[in-house]
Amino acid sequence: MADTSATPLPSPPETVRPSDTAVRKRLWLPPALFVLTLMTTSAVGALEYGLAGGMLYSASLVLILLCHEMGHYLTARHYRVPASLPYFLPVPLPPFGTFGAVIKMGGRIPDRKALFDIAIMGPAMGLVLALPLVVLGIAGSTVTSLDSMPAGETRLGRSILFDFLIEWIHGPLNEGSGLQLHPAATAGWAGLFVTALNLLPMGQLDGGHILYALFPRRSHLLYRSVAIAFAVFAVLVHPPWLLLLLVVYLMTRLRHPPTMDEHLPIGPRRFALGLLAILFLILSFPPIPISMLAPMP
């Protein structure tokens, strides 16, 4: 996820130099968080798949996240927008061992073309790795009876895309059957999930940037409409989604800062890519992302 909400502080006098401590902090924090995330994802993966499987899961997931954030970072640098290296968010808890990663961008984006490109290149680069991992992981997964799975085991939510890939590779599953996922499939699912969340068209999420680039004058109305629709969906389908909505609202108030040149059109190619991003969100979004296997009666 790329956060463009930062407002640069006034430049200090030339005679004032940043402290060595501040410089060292900027240098060591991204790699330190990266290593910690490798550790937490490996530990969480090892609980499910053993040591080797946990390392495979960790490497797959972290690489997906790295590709996503570097897509933002390199595109921002291309447009000369100041951007930090990715800050990974390690979490030593299941189901994933991480909350993903973010980069911080300072200053204003030059125009809507730049905003669109920076926003969409993160999901695009992440999917370059996530989709093949999902396909290979599902192919390496085992069809099993739900009766053989212990009660309380975590079940990853279904999406249109994930269900299609399972049926394409394994055929229709019989009633009472499930898939014992390969570590790469779990990492790929998490990558698709992160991409779908980031494509939600609200605030400082990637989808919010894309929506603003497409419809700058109507963005505020569209943000509110999406938030209301998402709130209704959450109440009816999965109330924990309301927490995500609250976080997005508190972070951005469902507003987007303007670019430096609002009048430069983005062109039909970018507009079509933006609509494809919204379609991908619909296909890959799991209405109930995590559930627990209920005990058999």
Disulfide bonds with the S-S distance in Angstrom:
none
